[in-house]
């Protein structure tokens, strides 16, 4: 059965990419809303705003962006996204947050978003937790895996969160909110090398000052890790959309 999902995309250079491809390969579709640039895939000439409730959407995806989840005074859509995330949770529909999206989920459920001591970027090795073995999304994921990162903020102290992956600079790399189908990923399983190059072009003055490997080792790291990380993405997304 074909299902339609909603994707919130705060930054045009951070599209769903491999996540979107995995949804389409599973026979599903999604509408995209771009709250900063104020357009949507289903009504490109007018911005409809975020819906106030899930409606007919089977699930919600929120991607990354350069702002902090704490920047609610500057970006009203963050509070709106938190309300919508909780609404999908009440409706027992799956939610998937990536990087900023994961941090918005954390805040939506009373957690803390904090600035780390530095930038976590490039491919980072992580490991699943004991709780992942019984999780419907993470149970098929290898005990040790690598995925692409670019973030200064991280999450902690999320009430009722089940930690599913840890490693690198972030004790919480993936989590689920209690018994819900709401998942947060601090890493970027969707990233392709073209997207990473775009991030370097757009944000490189900041990112590459703190992590020069983003320039010096980008091609080498993608050649080594991308095949595995792309399979990881498809596995995660297929398991996740199966919850809808």
ABEGO torsion letter per residue (X at the ends): XBBBBBBBBABAABBAEAAAAAAAAAGBBBBBBBAAAGBBAABAABBAEBBABAEABABBBBBBBABBAAAAAABAAAAAAAAAAAAAAAAGBBBBBBEAAAAAAAAAAGBBBBBBABBBBEBBBBBBBAAAAABAAAAABBABBBBBBBBABBBBGBBGBBBABBEEABABABBBBEABABBBBABBAABBAAAAAAAAAAAAAAAAAABAAAAAAAAAAAAAAAAAAAAAAAAAAAAAAAAX
